């Protein structure tokens, strides 16, 4: 079979880094730390053309073309809990359901949130958009497989992990800002730097979840999937959470 040539809408402009826009949105975020829309704007302003580079890396993988050809819509698969509950108790699928129900999340909800964030952007129906959505739809699976929770430290550390797998200066910048803010808000005895160093090292060493056949991955035993993908336990992160607990700072979500 001849190689598939991905379709990228010719109307797309090459993304560029826009530091002034990033600075403006950073000021708004500092003024209102609950305004998470600014985080997406900062990442968009600083990521440049990293999505295209990441897509080329995906297409160069042995199964990238097959995954693109099938173009599975992951939210329908991930939100079909009735089917996923038929998988073995130790499977990735069952761990994923436990996580999503505990956090009161859904894949469809993440789609709706991202569409809200993109409401002022041009939406292209091309293969690059499919790939970007695939990254969005596997985000919560990354939480489950890596063991990073949805607390502030876990989310920021997962961004550091993600940066090493996918690139994007915007992602790295937000992770570094998160690291700095957390380090300033906790006692110096808690080694926050090690959490992020560990996350970057683990992200660099592991196989990428976005490159996996997700329906097959969901059927795997969780421990076996982590071993196959070379995903290491986030020891420094768990130690930090334990330290938070010991001094009454913990408002963290339980990790998988």
Secondary structure by P-SEA (a helix, b strand, c coil): ccbbbbbcccccccbbbbaaaaaaaaaaaaaccccaaaaaaaaaacccaaaaaaaaaaaaccaaaaaaaaccaaaaaaaaaaaaaacccccaaaaaaaaaaaacccaaaaaaaaaaaaccbbbbccaaaaaaaaaaaaaaaaaaaacccccaaaaaaaaaaaaaccccaaaaaaaaaaaaaaaaaccccccaaaaaaaaaaaaaacccccccaaaaaaaccaaaaaaaaccccaaaaaaaaaaaaaaccccccccc
